[in-house]
C-alpha cells in the first residue's frame, strides 16, 4: 500500500497460519499505529494470547498502554518482545522496568 510505504507503518491486518507440534497456530499481525487501531481491538476479542512488540527507540506509547489494558481486562496472556534494540534507545531492561510502572508486566496476571 502506498500509505504504508509513505508513513512506514502497517494499516491493515495480516494473517499467517501454520502447524506446530500438533497445534494450529494463527498469527495475526495488526496495525500498531493509533490511527488504525480498530483492527487491533477487533482481533483482541478472539485471541488466546498476544505477542506485544515494543519499539525500544519509542518506548511505551499511549496506544500500547491501552492495548495492554484491554488484554488484561480480557484475561489474555501477553508475551512481550522488545524490538529495534540496535537503535539509540533506552536499554531493554530499563524498558521492562518502565512497563512495570504502567502495570503491564507480563507477570501482572
C-alpha distances in whole Angstrom, upper triangle without the diagonal:
4,5,5,6,9,10,10,10,9,9,9,12,13,16,19,22,25,29,31,35,35,32,29,26,23,21,18,16,15,13,16,15,18,16,14,17,18,16,18,22,21,21,24,26,26,26,29,28,25,24,24,22,23,22,26,25,24,26,26,25,26,23,24,27,26,25,28,30,28,29,32,33,32,34,31,31,29,29,28,26,26,23,23,27,27,26,28,29,31,33,32,35,35,32,33,36,34,32,36,37,34,36,32,34,33,37,37,38
4,5,5,6,9,10,10,11,10,12,15,16,20,22,26,29,32,34,38,39,36,33,30,27,24,21,18,17,15,17,16,18,16,15,19,20,19,21,24,24,24,27,29,29,29,32,31,28,27,25,24,24,23,26,25,24,26,27,25,26,23,25,28,28,26,29,32,30,31,34,35,34,36,33,34,31,31,30,28,27,24,24,27,27,26,28,29,31,33,32,36,35,32,34,37,35,33,37,37,35,37,34,36,35,39,39,40
4,5,5,6,8,8,9,8,11,14,16,20,22,26,29,33,34,38,38,35,32,29,26,23,20,17,15,13,14,12,15,12,12,15,17,16,18,21,22,22,24,27,27,27,30,29,26,25,23,21,22,21,24,22,21,24,24,21,22,20,22,25,24,23,26,28,27,28,31,32,32,34,31,32,29,29,27,26,25,23,22,26,26,24,26,26,29,31,30,34,33,30,32,34,32,30,34,34,32,34,31,33,33,37,36,37
4,6,5,5,5,5,6,9,12,13,17,19,23,26,29,31,34,35,32,29,26,23,20,17,14,13,10,12,11,14,12,11,14,16,15,16,20,20,20,22,25,25,25,28,26,23,22,20,18,19,18,21,20,19,21,22,20,21,18,19,23,23,21,24,27,25,26,29,30,30,31,28,29,26,26,24,22,22,19,19,23,23,21,24,24,26,28,27,31,30,27,29,32,29,28,32,32,30,31,28,30,30,34,34,35
4,6,5,7,9,10,13,15,16,19,21,25,27,31,32,36,37,34,31,28,26,22,20,17,16,14,15,14,17,15,15,18,20,19,20,23,24,23,26,29,29,28,31,29,26,24,22,20,20,18,21,20,19,22,23,22,23,21,22,26,26,24,27,30,29,29,32,34,33,34,31,32,29,28,26,24,23,20,19,22,22,20,23,24,27,28,28,31,31,28,30,33,31,30,33,34,32,34,31,32,32,36,36,37
4,6,8,10,11,14,17,19,22,24,28,31,34,36,39,40,37,35,31,28,25,23,19,18,15,16,14,16,15,15,18,21,20,21,24,25,25,27,30,31,30,33,31,28,26,24,22,22,19,22,20,19,22,23,21,23,21,22,26,26,25,28,30,29,30,33,35,34,36,33,33,30,30,28,26,24,21,20,24,23,21,23,24,27,29,29,32,31,28,31,33,31,30,34,34,32,34,31,33,33,37,37,39
4,6,9,10,13,16,18,21,24,27,30,33,34,38,39,36,33,30,27,24,21,17,16,12,13,10,13,12,12,15,18,18,18,21,23,23,24,28,28,28,31,28,25,23,21,19,18,16,19,17,16,19,20,17,19,17,19,22,22,21,24,26,26,27,30,31,31,33,30,30,27,27,25,23,21,19,18,21,21,19,21,21,24,26,26,29,28,25,27,30,27,27,30,30,28,30,28,30,30,34,34,35
4,7,10,13,15,16,19,21,25,27,31,31,35,36,33,31,27,25,21,19,15,14,11,11,10,14,13,13,16,19,18,18,21,23,22,23,27,27,26,29,26,23,21,19,16,16,14,16,15,14,17,18,17,19,17,18,21,22,21,23,26,25,26,29,30,30,31,28,28,25,24,22,20,18,15,14,18,18,16,18,19,22,23,23,27,26,23,25,28,26,25,29,29,27,29,26,28,28,32,32,33
4,6,9,12,13,17,19,22,25,28,29,33,34,31,28,25,22,18,16,12,11,7,8,7,11,10,10,12,15,14,14,17,19,18,20,23,23,23,25,23,20,18,16,14,14,13,16,15,14,16,17,15,17,14,15,19,19,17,20,22,22,22,25,27,27,28,25,25,22,22,20,18,17,15,15,18,19,18,20,19,22,23,22,26,25,22,24,27,24,23,27,27,25,27,24,25,25,29,29,30
4,6,8,9,13,15,19,22,25,26,30,31,28,25,22,19,15,12,9,8,5,7,8,11,10,8,10,13,11,11,15,16,15,17,20,20,20,22,21,18,16,15,13,15,14,18,18,16,18,18,16,18,15,15,19,18,16,19,22,21,21,24,25,25,26,23,23,21,21,19,18,18,16,16,20,21,20,22,22,24,25,24,27,27,23,25,28,26,24,27,28,25,27,24,25,25,29,29,29
4,7,10,13,16,20,23,27,28,32,32,29,26,23,19,16,13,10,8,5,8,8,10,8,6,9,10,9,10,13,14,14,16,19,19,20,23,21,19,18,17,16,17,17,21,21,19,20,20,17,18,15,16,19,18,16,20,22,20,21,24,25,24,26,23,24,22,22,21,21,21,19,20,23,25,24,26,25,27,28,27,30,29,26,27,30,27,25,29,29,26,28,25,27,26,30,30,30
4,7,10,14,17,20,24,25,29,29,26,23,20,16,14,10,8,6,6,10,10,12,11,8,9,10,7,9,13,12,12,15,17,17,17,21,20,17,17,17,16,18,19,23,23,21,23,21,20,20,16,17,20,19,17,20,22,20,20,24,24,23,25,22,23,21,22,21,21,22,20,21,25,26,26,28,27,29,30,28,31,31,27,28,31,29,26,30,31,27,28,25,27,26,30,30,30
4,7,10,13,17,20,22,25,25,22,19,16,12,10,7,5,4,6,10,12,14,13,10,10,10,7,8,11,11,9,12,14,14,14,17,16,14,14,15,15,18,19,22,23,22,22,21,20,20,17,17,20,18,16,18,20,18,18,22,22,21,22,19,20,19,19,19,19,20,19,21,24,26,26,28,27,29,29,27,30,30,26,26,30,28,25,28,30,27,27,24,25,24,27,27,27
4,7,10,14,17,19,23,23,20,17,14,10,8,6,5,7,9,12,15,17,17,13,14,14,10,11,14,13,11,14,16,15,14,17,16,15,14,15,15,18,19,23,24,23,24,23,22,23,20,19,22,21,18,20,23,20,20,23,24,22,23,20,21,19,19,19,19,20,19,21,24,26,26,29,28,29,29,27,30,31,27,27,31,29,27,29,31,28,29,25,26,24,28,28,28
4,7,10,14,16,19,19,16,13,10,7,6,5,6,9,12,15,18,20,20,16,16,16,12,12,15,14,11,14,16,13,13,15,15,14,14,16,16,20,21,25,26,25,26,25,24,25,22,21,24,22,19,21,23,21,19,23,24,22,22,19,19,19,18,19,19,21,20,23,26,27,28,31,30,31,31,28,31,32,28,28,31,30,27,30,32,29,29,25,26,24,27,28,27
4,7,10,13,16,16,14,11,8,6,5,6,8,12,15,17,20,23,23,20,19,19,16,15,18,17,14,16,18,15,14,15,15,14,14,16,17,20,22,25,27,27,27,26,26,27,24,22,25,25,21,22,25,23,21,24,26,23,23,20,20,19,18,19,18,21,20,22,25,27,28,31,30,31,31,28,30,32,29,28,32,31,28,31,33,31,30,26,27,24,27,28,28
4,7,10,13,13,11,7,6,5,6,9,11,14,18,20,23,26,26,23,22,22,18,18,20,18,15,17,18,15,14,14,15,15,15,18,19,23,25,28,30,30,29,29,29,30,27,25,27,27,23,24,26,24,22,25,26,23,23,20,20,19,19,21,20,23,23,25,28,29,31,34,33,34,33,30,32,34,31,30,33,33,30,32,35,32,31,28,28,25,27,29,28
4,7,10,10,8,6,5,7,8,12,14,17,21,23,26,28,29,26,25,25,21,21,23,22,18,20,21,18,15,15,16,16,16,20,20,24,26,28,31,31,31,30,31,32,29,27,29,29,25,26,28,26,24,26,28,25,24,21,20,20,19,21,20,24,23,26,28,29,31,35,34,34,33,30,32,34,31,30,33,34,31,33,36,33,32,29,28,25,28,29,28
4,7,6,6,4,6,9,11,14,17,20,24,26,29,31,33,29,28,28,24,23,25,24,20,21,22,19,17,16,16,18,18,21,22,26,28,30,33,33,33,32,33,34,31,29,31,31,27,27,30,28,25,27,29,26,25,21,20,21,20,22,22,25,25,28,30,31,34,37,36,36,34,31,33,35,32,31,34,35,32,33,37,35,33,30,29,25,27,29,28
4,6,5,6,7,10,12,16,18,21,25,26,30,32,33,30,29,29,26,24,26,25,21,22,23,20,17,15,15,17,17,20,21,25,27,29,32,33,32,31,32,34,31,28,30,30,27,26,29,27,24,26,28,25,24,21,19,19,18,20,20,24,24,27,28,30,32,35,34,34,32,29,30,33,31,29,32,33,30,31,35,33,32,28,27,23,25,27,26
4,6,8,10,14,15,19,22,25,28,29,33,35,37,34,32,32,29,27,29,28,24,24,25,22,19,17,17,19,19,23,24,28,30,32,35,35,34,33,35,36,34,31,33,33,29,28,31,29,26,28,30,27,25,22,20,21,19,22,22,26,27,30,31,32,35,38,37,36,34,31,32,35,33,30,34,35,32,33,36,35,33,30,28,24,26,28,26
4,7,9,13,16,19,22,25,29,30,34,36,37,34,32,32,28,27,28,27,23,24,24,21,18,16,17,20,20,24,26,29,32,34,37,37,36,35,36,37,35,32,34,33,30,29,31,29,26,28,29,26,25,22,21,22,21,24,25,28,29,32,33,35,38,41,39,39,37,33,34,37,35,33,36,37,34,34,38,36,34,31,30,26,27,29,27
4,6,10,12,16,19,22,25,27,30,32,34,30,28,28,25,23,25,23,20,20,20,17,15,13,14,16,17,21,23,27,29,31,34,34,33,32,33,34,31,29,30,30,26,25,28,26,22,24,26,23,21,18,18,19,18,21,22,26,26,30,31,33,35,38,37,36,35,31,32,35,32,30,33,34,31,32,35,33,31,28,27,23,25,27,24
4,7,10,13,16,19,23,24,28,30,31,27,26,25,22,21,22,21,17,18,19,15,13,12,14,15,16,20,22,26,28,31,33,33,32,31,32,32,29,27,29,28,25,25,27,25,22,24,25,22,21,18,18,19,18,21,22,25,26,29,31,33,35,37,36,36,35,31,33,35,32,30,34,34,31,32,35,33,31,28,27,24,26,27,25
4,6,10,13,16,19,21,24,26,28,24,23,23,19,18,20,18,15,15,17,13,11,10,11,12,13,16,18,22,24,27,30,29,28,27,28,29,26,24,26,25,21,21,24,22,19,22,23,20,19,16,15,16,15,18,18,22,22,25,27,29,31,34,32,32,31,28,29,31,29,27,30,31,27,29,32,30,28,25,24,21,23,25,23
4,6,10,13,16,18,22,23,24,21,19,19,16,15,17,15,11,13,14,11,9,10,11,11,12,15,17,21,23,26,28,28,27,26,26,27,24,22,24,23,19,20,22,20,17,21,22,19,19,15,15,16,15,18,18,21,21,24,27,29,30,33,31,32,31,28,30,31,28,27,30,30,27,28,31,29,27,24,24,21,24,25,23
4,6,10,13,15,18,20,22,18,17,17,14,13,15,14,11,12,14,12,10,11,10,9,9,12,13,17,19,22,25,24,24,23,23,24,21,19,21,21,17,18,21,19,16,19,21,19,19,15,15,14,13,15,15,18,18,21,23,25,26,29,28,28,28,24,27,28,25,24,27,27,24,26,29,26,25,22,22,19,22,23,22
4,6,10,12,15,17,18,15,14,14,10,9,12,11,8,10,12,11,9,11,11,9,10,12,13,16,18,22,23,22,22,21,21,21,18,17,19,18,15,16,19,17,15,19,20,18,18,15,15,14,14,15,15,18,17,20,23,25,26,29,27,28,27,25,27,28,24,24,27,26,23,26,28,25,25,21,22,20,23,23,23
4,7,9,12,15,16,13,12,13,10,9,12,12,9,11,14,13,12,14,13,10,9,10,10,14,15,19,20,19,20,18,18,19,16,15,18,17,14,16,19,17,16,19,21,19,20,16,16,15,14,14,14,16,15,17,20,22,23,25,24,25,25,22,25,26,22,22,26,24,22,24,26,24,24,20,21,20,23,24,23
4,6,9,11,12,9,8,9,7,5,9,10,8,10,13,13,12,15,14,11,11,10,11,14,15,19,20,18,19,17,16,17,13,12,16,15,12,14,17,15,14,18,19,18,19,16,17,15,15,15,15,17,16,18,21,23,23,25,24,25,25,23,25,26,22,22,25,24,21,24,25,22,23,19,21,20,23,23,23
4,6,8,9,6,6,9,7,6,10,11,11,12,15,16,16,18,17,14,13,12,11,13,13,17,18,16,17,16,14,15,11,11,15,14,12,15,17,16,16,19,20,20,21,18,19,17,17,16,16,16,15,17,20,22,21,23,22,23,24,22,25,25,21,22,25,23,20,24,25,22,23,20,22,21,25,24,25
4,6,9,7,7,10,10,8,11,13,12,13,16,17,16,19,16,13,12,10,9,10,10,14,15,12,13,12,10,11,8,8,12,11,9,12,15,14,14,17,19,19,20,17,18,15,16,14,14,14,13,15,18,20,19,21,19,20,21,19,22,22,18,19,21,19,17,20,21,18,20,17,19,19,22,22,23
4,6,6,6,10,11,10,12,15,15,15,18,20,19,22,20,17,16,13,12,12,12,15,15,12,14,12,10,10,8,9,12,12,11,14,16,16,17,20,21,21,23,21,21,19,19,17,17,16,15,16,19,21,20,21,19,21,22,21,24,23,19,21,23,20,19,22,22,19,21,19,21,22,25,25,26
4,5,5,9,11,10,11,14,15,15,18,20,20,23,21,18,17,15,14,14,14,18,17,14,15,13,10,9,6,9,11,10,10,14,15,14,16,19,19,20,22,20,22,19,20,19,19,19,18,19,22,24,22,23,21,22,24,23,25,24,20,22,24,21,19,22,22,18,20,18,21,22,25,24,25
4,6,8,10,11,12,14,16,17,19,21,22,25,23,20,20,18,17,17,17,21,20,17,18,17,13,12,10,13,15,13,14,17,18,17,19,22,22,22,25,23,25,22,24,22,22,22,21,22,25,27,25,25,24,25,27,26,29,27,24,25,27,24,23,26,25,22,24,22,25,26,29,28,29
4,6,7,8,10,11,13,14,16,18,19,22,21,18,18,16,16,17,17,21,21,18,19,17,15,14,11,13,16,14,13,16,18,16,18,21,21,21,23,21,23,21,22,21,21,21,20,22,25,27,25,26,25,26,28,26,29,28,24,25,28,25,23,26,26,23,24,22,25,25,28,27,27
4,5,5,6,9,10,11,13,15,16,19,18,15,16,14,15,16,17,20,21,18,18,16,13,12,9,10,13,10,9,13,14,12,14,17,17,17,20,18,19,18,19,19,19,20,20,21,24,27,25,27,25,25,27,25,27,26,23,23,26,23,20,23,24,20,21,19,22,22,25,24,24
4,5,5,6,9,10,11,14,15,18,18,16,17,16,18,19,20,24,24,21,22,19,17,15,12,13,15,12,11,15,15,13,14,18,17,17,19,18,20,19,21,21,22,23,23,25,28,30,29,30,29,29,30,28,30,30,26,26,28,26,23,26,26,23,23,21,24,23,26,25,25
4,6,5,6,9,10,12,13,16,16,14,15,15,16,18,20,23,24,22,22,20,18,17,13,14,17,14,12,15,16,13,14,18,18,16,19,17,19,18,19,20,20,22,22,24,27,29,28,30,28,29,30,28,30,30,26,26,29,27,24,26,27,24,24,21,24,23,26,25,25
4,5,5,6,9,11,11,14,13,11,12,11,13,15,17,21,22,19,19,17,15,15,11,11,13,11,8,12,13,10,11,15,15,14,16,14,16,14,16,16,17,19,19,21,24,27,26,28,26,26,27,24,27,26,23,22,25,23,20,23,24,20,20,17,20,19,22,21,21
4,5,5,7,10,11,14,14,12,14,13,15,17,19,23,24,21,21,18,16,15,11,12,13,10,8,11,11,8,10,13,12,11,14,13,15,15,17,18,19,21,22,24,27,29,29,30,28,28,29,26,28,28,24,23,26,24,20,22,23,20,20,17,20,19,22,20,20
4,5,6,8,10,13,14,13,16,16,18,20,22,26,27,25,24,21,20,18,15,15,17,14,11,14,14,11,12,15,14,12,15,14,17,17,19,20,21,23,24,27,29,32,31,33,31,31,32,29,31,31,27,26,29,27,24,26,27,23,23,20,23,21,24,23,22
4,5,6,7,10,11,10,12,13,16,18,21,24,26,24,23,21,20,19,15,15,17,14,11,13,15,11,11,14,14,12,14,12,14,14,16,17,19,21,22,25,27,30,30,32,30,30,30,27,29,29,26,25,27,26,23,25,26,23,22,19,21,19,22,22,20
4,5,6,9,9,8,11,12,15,17,20,23,25,23,22,19,18,17,14,13,14,12,9,10,11,8,7,11,11,8,11,8,11,11,14,15,17,20,21,24,26,29,29,31,29,28,28,25,27,27,24,22,25,23,20,21,23,20,19,16,18,16,19,18,17
4,6,9,11,11,15,15,18,21,24,27,29,26,25,22,22,20,17,16,17,14,12,13,13,9,9,12,11,8,11,9,13,14,17,19,21,24,25,28,30,33,33,35,32,32,32,29,30,30,27,26,28,27,23,24,26,22,21,19,20,19,21,20,18
4,7,9,11,14,16,19,22,25,28,30,28,27,24,24,23,19,18,19,17,14,15,16,12,11,14,14,10,12,10,13,14,16,19,21,24,25,28,30,33,34,36,33,33,33,29,31,32,28,27,29,28,24,26,28,24,23,20,22,19,22,21,19
4,6,7,11,13,16,19,22,25,28,26,25,22,22,22,19,17,18,17,13,14,15,12,10,13,13,10,10,7,10,11,13,16,18,21,22,25,27,30,31,33,31,30,30,26,28,29,25,24,26,26,22,23,26,23,21,18,19,16,19,19,17
4,7,11,13,17,20,23,25,28,27,25,23,24,23,21,18,19,18,15,14,16,13,10,12,13,10,9,6,7,10,12,15,17,21,22,26,27,31,32,34,31,30,29,26,27,28,25,23,25,25,22,22,25,23,20,18,18,15,16,17,14
4,7,10,13,16,20,22,25,24,22,20,21,21,18,16,17,16,13,12,14,12,9,11,13,10,9,5,5,6,8,11,13,17,19,22,24,27,28,30,27,27,26,22,23,24,21,19,22,22,18,19,22,20,18,15,15,11,14,14,13
4,6,9,12,16,18,21,20,18,16,17,18,15,12,14,14,10,9,12,11,8,11,13,11,11,7,6,5,6,8,10,14,15,19,21,24,24,26,24,23,23,19,20,22,18,17,20,19,16,17,20,18,16,13,13,11,14,14,14
4,6,10,13,15,18,17,16,15,16,17,15,12,14,15,11,10,14,14,11,13,16,15,14,10,9,6,5,6,7,10,12,15,17,20,21,23,21,20,20,16,18,19,16,15,18,18,15,17,19,17,17,13,13,10,14,15,15
4,6,10,12,15,14,12,11,12,14,12,8,11,12,9,8,12,12,10,12,15,15,14,11,10,7,6,5,6,8,10,14,15,18,19,20,18,18,17,14,16,17,13,12,16,15,12,14,17,14,14,11,11,10,14,14,15
4,7,9,12,11,10,10,11,14,12,9,12,14,11,11,15,15,14,16,19,19,18,15,14,10,9,6,5,6,6,10,12,15,15,17,15,15,15,12,15,15,12,12,16,15,12,15,18,16,16,13,13,12,16,17,19
4,6,9,8,7,7,9,12,11,8,11,13,12,11,15,16,15,17,20,20,20,17,16,12,11,7,6,5,6,8,10,13,13,14,12,12,12,10,12,12,9,10,13,12,10,14,15,14,15,12,12,13,16,17,19
4,5,5,6,8,9,13,12,10,13,15,14,14,18,19,19,20,23,24,24,21,20,16,14,11,9,6,5,6,8,11,10,11,9,10,11,10,13,13,10,12,15,13,12,16,17,16,18,15,16,16,20,21,23
4,6,5,8,11,14,15,13,15,18,17,16,20,22,21,22,25,26,25,23,21,17,15,12,10,6,6,6,6,9,8,8,6,6,7,7,10,10,7,10,13,11,12,15,16,16,18,16,16,17,20,21,24
4,6,9,11,14,15,14,16,19,19,19,22,23,23,24,27,28,28,26,24,21,19,15,13,10,8,7,7,9,6,6,4,7,9,10,13,12,10,13,15,13,14,18,18,18,20,18,19,20,23,24,27
4,7,7,11,12,11,13,16,16,16,19,21,21,22,25,26,26,24,23,19,19,15,14,11,10,9,11,13,10,10,7,9,11,12,14,13,10,13,15,12,13,17,16,15,18,16,18,19,22,23,25
4,6,10,11,9,11,14,14,14,16,19,19,20,22,24,24,22,21,17,16,13,12,9,10,10,11,14,12,11,8,8,10,10,12,10,7,10,11,9,9,13,13,12,15,13,14,16,19,19,22
4,7,8,6,7,10,11,10,13,15,15,16,19,20,20,19,18,15,15,12,12,10,12,13,14,17,15,15,12,11,13,12,13,11,8,10,11,8,7,11,11,9,12,10,12,14,17,17,19
4,5,5,6,9,10,11,13,15,16,17,19,20,21,20,20,17,17,14,15,13,14,15,16,19,17,17,14,14,16,15,17,15,11,13,15,11,10,14,13,11,14,12,15,17,20,19,21
4,5,5,6,9,10,11,13,15,15,17,19,20,19,20,17,18,16,17,16,17,18,20,23,21,20,17,17,19,18,19,17,14,16,16,13,12,15,13,10,13,12,15,17,20,19,21
4,5,5,6,9,10,11,13,14,15,17,18,17,18,16,17,15,16,16,16,18,20,23,21,21,19,19,21,19,21,19,16,17,18,15,13,16,16,12,15,13,16,17,20,19,20
4,5,5,6,9,10,11,12,14,16,16,15,15,12,13,11,13,13,14,16,18,21,20,20,17,17,18,16,18,17,13,13,15,13,10,13,14,10,12,10,12,14,17,16,17
4,5,5,6,9,10,11,12,14,15,14,15,12,14,13,15,15,16,19,20,23,22,22,19,18,19,17,18,16,13,13,14,11,9,11,11,7,9,7,11,13,15,14,16
4,5,5,6,9,10,11,13,14,14,15,13,16,15,17,17,19,21,23,26,25,25,22,21,22,20,21,20,17,17,18,15,12,14,14,10,11,10,13,15,17,15,16
4,5,5,6,9,10,11,12,11,12,10,13,12,14,16,17,20,21,25,24,25,22,21,22,20,21,20,17,16,18,16,13,15,15,12,12,10,13,13,16,14,15
4,6,5,6,9,10,10,9,10,8,11,10,13,14,17,20,21,24,24,25,21,20,20,18,18,18,15,13,15,13,10,12,13,9,9,6,9,9,12,11,12
4,5,5,6,9,10,10,11,11,14,14,17,18,20,23,24,28,27,27,24,23,23,21,21,20,17,16,17,15,12,13,13,9,9,7,11,12,13,11,11
4,5,5,6,9,8,11,11,14,15,18,20,21,24,26,29,29,30,26,25,26,23,24,23,20,19,20,18,15,16,17,13,12,11,14,13,16,13,13
4,5,5,6,5,7,7,11,12,15,18,20,23,25,28,28,29,26,25,25,22,22,22,19,17,19,18,14,15,17,14,12,10,12,11,13,11,10
4,5,5,6,8,8,12,13,17,19,22,25,26,29,29,30,27,25,25,22,22,22,19,17,18,17,14,13,15,12,10,8,10,10,11,8,7
4,6,8,11,12,16,17,20,22,25,28,29,33,33,33,30,28,28,26,25,25,22,20,21,20,17,17,17,14,12,11,14,13,14,11,10
4,6,9,11,15,17,20,23,25,28,30,33,33,34,31,30,30,27,27,27,24,22,23,22,19,19,20,17,15,14,15,14,15,13,11
4,6,9,13,15,19,22,24,28,29,32,33,34,30,29,28,25,25,26,23,20,22,21,18,17,19,17,14,12,13,11,12,10,8
4,6,10,12,16,19,21,25,26,29,30,31,28,27,26,23,23,24,21,19,21,21,17,17,19,17,15,12,13,10,12,11,9
4,7,10,13,16,19,23,24,27,28,29,26,25,24,20,21,22,19,16,19,19,15,15,18,16,14,11,11,8,9,10,8
4,6,10,13,15,19,20,23,24,26,23,21,20,17,17,19,16,13,16,16,12,13,16,14,12,9,9,6,9,10,9
4,7,10,13,17,17,20,22,23,21,20,18,15,15,17,14,12,15,16,13,14,17,16,14,11,9,6,10,12,12
4,7,10,13,14,17,18,20,17,16,15,11,12,14,11,9,12,13,10,12,15,14,13,10,8,7,10,12,14
4,6,10,11,14,15,17,15,14,13,10,12,14,11,10,14,14,12,14,17,16,16,13,12,11,14,16,17
4,7,7,11,12,13,11,11,10,7,10,11,8,9,12,13,11,14,17,16,17,14,13,13,16,18,20
4,6,8,9,12,11,12,11,9,13,14,11,12,16,15,14,18,20,19,20,17,16,16,20,21,23
4,5,6,9,8,11,10,10,14,14,12,14,17,17,17,20,21,21,22,20,19,20,23,24,27
4,5,8,7,8,7,7,11,12,11,13,15,15,16,19,20,21,22,20,19,19,22,24,26
4,7,8,10,10,10,14,15,14,16,19,19,20,22,24,24,26,23,23,23,26,28,30
4,6,9,10,11,15,15,14,17,19,18,19,22,23,23,25,23,23,24,27,28,31
4,7,9,11,14,13,13,16,18,17,19,22,22,22,25,23,23,25,27,28,31
4,6,9,11,10,9,13,14,13,15,18,18,19,21,20,20,21,24,25,28
4,7,8,6,7,10,11,10,12,15,15,16,19,18,17,19,21,22,26
4,5,5,6,9,10,11,12,15,16,17,19,17,16,18,20,21,25
4,5,5,6,9,10,10,13,15,16,17,15,13,14,17,18,21
4,5,5,6,9,10,11,13,15,15,14,12,14,15,17,20
4,5,5,6,9,10,11,13,14,14,13,15,16,17,21
4,5,5,6,9,10,11,13,11,11,13,15,16,19
4,5,5,7,9,10,11,9,7,10,11,13,16
4,5,5,7,9,10,10,8,11,12,13,17
4,5,5,7,9,9,9,12,14,14,17
4,5,5,6,5,6,9,11,11,14
4,5,5,6,5,9,9,8,12
4,5,8,8,12,13,11,15
4,5,8,11,12,10,14
4,6,9,9,7,10
4,6,8,7,9
4,5,5,9
4,6,7
4,6
4
